[in-house]
């Protein structure tokens, strides 16, 4: 599957190429006879940006990593689900396969879960800080990653300092979180993966299409992948399909390097996971071969 013909077919006026339940994982998302990277997990409990929170994070290091050569970086929000080797995205499996074939560069991946606050009493549950961290605008999440989490998670690893070699992504609120980090800090991340992004009025994210349009005279140096489906959410916060179409139209108007894959799925990672290998190939399509 390649995005150029796919995009021509997936317009609103065109018949759907899939039913909402017809997205399946291809061979690139299945374990292959290739070198396998390592995955480690740890907890981060000392945030000053989001005080009182604790969270799990995950680090994938490919077998091909050479400490003498800077590796590219891919950060994903809601990392536990993305790193699940039998889930919808299977990030370690996909990276193993694509790196082994030289279709994307040697890439270290970091998955980070949203913060939680400890339960306040017996029988109570921990309280999630996800919406505040992910849906809010501003630079707090960027500062958390760049000043706190990444220095610990990638300590001792040789990462490229070239922001064009550093990508960030997520699903739903994680998608708008990824876009916000890159929007605030294009000096650190210039590639964005956005699946079923919540560019709606949860914490003000509906303003992005307008901000993007107003950046036309000086667009930010971002490459943006968008995915959504016509059966995505429609609720008191907004309409996800319309919001993502508005984002795509704004990126086109302002001259950004972007692509938009619009299917007929709902609010899940099923469609995004099925095209995840092609997403990564598109994102890294012109990165120098190693």
ZIDAMO-V358792 format. One record per residue. N is the residue number from 1. PHI is phi in whole degrees, 0 to 359 (999 if undefined). NEAR is the number of other ideal C-beta (glycine too) atoms within 10 Angstrom. D_FIRST is the distance of its C-alpha to the first C-alpha in Angstrom with 1 decimal. Layout:
BEGIN
N;PHI;NEAR;D_FIRST / N;PHI;NEAR;D_FIRST
END
This chain:
BEGIN
1;999;13;0.0 / 2;239;9;3.8 / 3;284;18;6.7 / 4;298;8;9.2 / 5;294;9;8.5 / 6;297;16;7.4 / 7;295;13;10.7 / 8;296;9;12.7 / 9;274;10;12.2 / 10;265;20;12.9 / 11;271;9;16.4 / 12;297;8;19.4 / 13;278;4;20.7 / 14;276;10;17.7 / 15;297;8;17.5 / 16;294;16;15.4 / 17;278;13;12.2 / 18;227;16;13.2 / 19;278;11;16.7 / 20;298;16;17.7 / 21;247;11;17.8 / 22;252;14;14.7 / 23;274;21;12.3 / 24;233;10;12.2 / 25;278;19;11.6 / 26;266;13;9.7 / 27;297;8;11.6 / 28;294;21;11.2 / 29;260;22;13.3 / 30;250;11;15.9 / 31;303;13;18.9 / 32;236;14;18.8 / 33;279;6;21.8 / 34;227;15;21.5 / 35;298;11;24.1 / 36;254;16;24.2 / 37;284;22;25.2 / 38;252;11;28.0 / 39;234;15;28.1 / 40;235;10;31.4 / 41;229;13;32.5 / 42;202;12;35.5 / 43;250;10;37.2 / 44;241;19;38.0 / 45;229;10;41.2 / 46;238;11;42.9 / 47;290;19;41.2 / 48;264;9;43.5 / 49;287;18;40.9 / 50;239;20;40.4 / 51;298;9;43.7 / 52;88;12;44.3 / 53;266;22;40.7 / 54;227;17;39.3 / 55;203;23;35.6 / 56;270;17;33.6 / 57;221;21;31.2 / 58;224;22;29.0 / 59;229;22;28.3 / 60;255;23;25.7 / 61;238;19;26.8 / 62;291;23;24.6 / 63;300;13;26.5 / 64;279;18;26.0 / 65;299;17;27.8 / 66;238;11;30.9 / 67;299;9;33.5 / 68;278;5;34.5 / 69;236;12;31.3 / 70;296;17;30.0 / 71;267;24;26.7 / 72;285;22;24.2 / 73;230;24;24.4 / 74;231;26;22.1 / 75;250;26;24.1 / 76;231;25;23.1 / 77;283;27;25.4 / 78;53;23;26.0 / 79;299;26;25.4 / 80;301;17;26.7 / 81;289;18;23.9 / 82;294;30;21.1 / 83;277;25;22.7 / 84;300;16;23.2 / 85;290;14;21.8 / 86;240;7;21.4 / 87;271;16;20.4 / 88;279;20;17.3 / 89;252;26;16.3 / 90;52;23;18.0 / 91;308;26;18.2 / 92;299;23;20.4 / 93;294;24;18.2 / 94;297;24;15.0 / 95;295;23;17.2 / 96;308;23;19.0 / 97;290;21;15.9 / 98;288;22;14.5 / 99;293;24;18.1 / 100;299;17;19.1 / 101;270;11;16.7 / 102;71;11;17.6 / 103;276;16;14.2 / 104;223;22;16.1 / 105;288;20;19.9 / 106;300;20;22.3 / 107;227;26;22.2 / 108;269;23;24.8 / 109;243;26;23.8 / 110;236;22;26.3 / 111;251;28;26.0 / 112;232;28;28.9 / 113;276;23;30.1 / 114;293;23;32.1 / 115;286;24;35.9 / 116;228;17;38.3 / 117;260;14;42.0 / 118;299;11;44.3 / 119;300;11;45.7 / 120;276;10;49.1 / 121;193;5;51.0 / 122;300;5;51.3 / 123;84;6;48.8 / 124;279;9;46.8 / 125;251;9;43.1 / 126;301;13;41.6 / 127;257;14;40.5 / 128;282;15;37.0 / 129;255;18;36.9 / 130;300;19;33.1 / 131;296;14;33.4 / 132;298;17;36.0 / 133;291;24;34.1 / 134;270;24;30.6 / 135;272;23;31.4 / 136;286;17;34.3 / 137;276;16;34.1 / 138;103;11;35.8 / 139;260;14;35.7 / 140;299;16;36.8 / 141;293;27;33.5 / 142;298;20;32.9 / 143;296;17;36.4 / 144;302;22;36.0 / 145;295;23;33.0 / 146;283;18;34.4 / 147;263;12;38.0 / 148;240;16;38.0 / 149;290;20;35.0 / 150;295;20;33.1 / 151;303;10;36.3 / 152;283;12;37.1 / 153;294;21;33.6 / 154;250;17;33.0 / 155;303;8;36.6 / 156;86;5;36.9 / 157;261;16;33.3 / 158;266;13;32.7 / 159;251;16;30.1 / 160;295;18;29.3 / 161;266;10;31.4 / 162;285;12;29.0 / 163;297;18;27.5 / 164;289;17;24.4 / 165;261;21;23.8 / 166;232;22;24.2 / 167;241;27;21.7 / 168;216;29;22.5 / 169;208;32;20.7 / 170;180;28;21.4 / 171;246;27;21.0 / 172;60;25;23.4 / 173;296;25;26.6 / 174;295;30;25.1 / 175;289;31;22.6 / 176;293;28;25.6 / 177;298;30;27.4 / 178;296;28;24.8 / 179;298;27;24.9 / 180;297;23;28.7 / 181;299;25;29.0 / 182;292;25;27.1 / 183;298;21;28.9 / 184;284;19;32.2 / 185;227;20;31.6 / 186;293;16;29.3 / 187;285;11;31.6 / 188;244;18;30.1 / 189;220;27;26.4 / 190;235;21;24.3 / 191;239;26;20.8 / 192;231;26;20.1 / 193;246;28;17.5 / 194;234;30;18.5 / 195;253;31;17.4 / 196;42;27;19.6 / 197;297;29;22.1 / 198;268;30;25.8 / 199;273;26;26.8 / 200;233;23;29.7 / 201;265;14;33.4 / 202;278;20;33.6 / 203;226;18;35.2 / 204;95;12;34.8 / 205;292;26;31.1 / 206;295;17;31.0 / 207;283;11;32.6 / 208;300;21;29.5 / 209;304;21;28.4 / 210;295;11;31.9 / 211;296;13;32.2 / 212;298;26;29.0 / 213;299;14;30.4 / 214;287;11;33.7 / 215;271;17;32.2 / 216;306;12;31.2 / 217;287;7;34.1 / 218;214;7;33.1 / 219;297;14;29.5 / 220;286;16;28.8 / 221;281;12;26.7 / 222;248;21;23.7 / 223;246;20;19.9 / 224;236;25;18.6 / 225;256;25;15.3 / 226;244;23;16.1 / 227;221;26;14.6 / 228;201;30;16.8 / 229;224;26;17.3 / 230;291;18;20.0 / 231;258;18;21.8 / 232;290;24;22.4 / 233;295;17;26.0 / 234;216;13;28.9 / 235;213;10;32.1 / 236;297;7;35.1 / 237;277;16;33.2 / 238;146;18;30.9 / 239;246;14;27.9 / 240;297;24;24.6 / 241;301;19;22.3 / 242;294;15;24.9 / 243;296;24;25.3 / 244;288;27;21.7 / 245;295;19;21.6 / 246;295;19;24.8 / 247;300;25;23.5 / 248;298;21;20.6 / 249;296;14;23.3 / 250;292;21;25.6 / 251;297;23;23.3 / 252;296;12;22.6 / 253;303;12;26.4 / 254;273;19;27.3 / 255;81;11;25.0 / 256;282;19;23.0 / 257;277;14;19.8 / 258;212;19;17.4 / 259;217;18;14.3 / 260;225;20;14.3 / 261;253;22;11.7 / 262;243;23;14.1 / 263;248;25;13.7 / 264;233;20;16.7 / 265;284;26;17.2 / 266;258;17;20.4 / 267;271;18;21.8 / 268;208;19;20.1 / 269;268;21;17.5 / 270;296;20;15.6 / 271;291;26;12.8 / 272;301;27;12.9 / 273;294;25;13.0 / 274;292;22;10.0 / 275;251;24;7.8 / 276;304;26;10.6 / 277;300;23;9.5 / 278;293;19;7.0 / 279;302;23;10.1 / 280;293;25;12.4 / 281;297;17;10.8 / 282;295;18;11.1 / 283;298;20;14.5 / 284;256;21;15.9 / 285;299;11;14.5 / 286;242;8;18.1 / 287;289;16;20.0 / 288;304;7;22.5 / 289;293;6;21.7 / 290;256;12;24.2
END
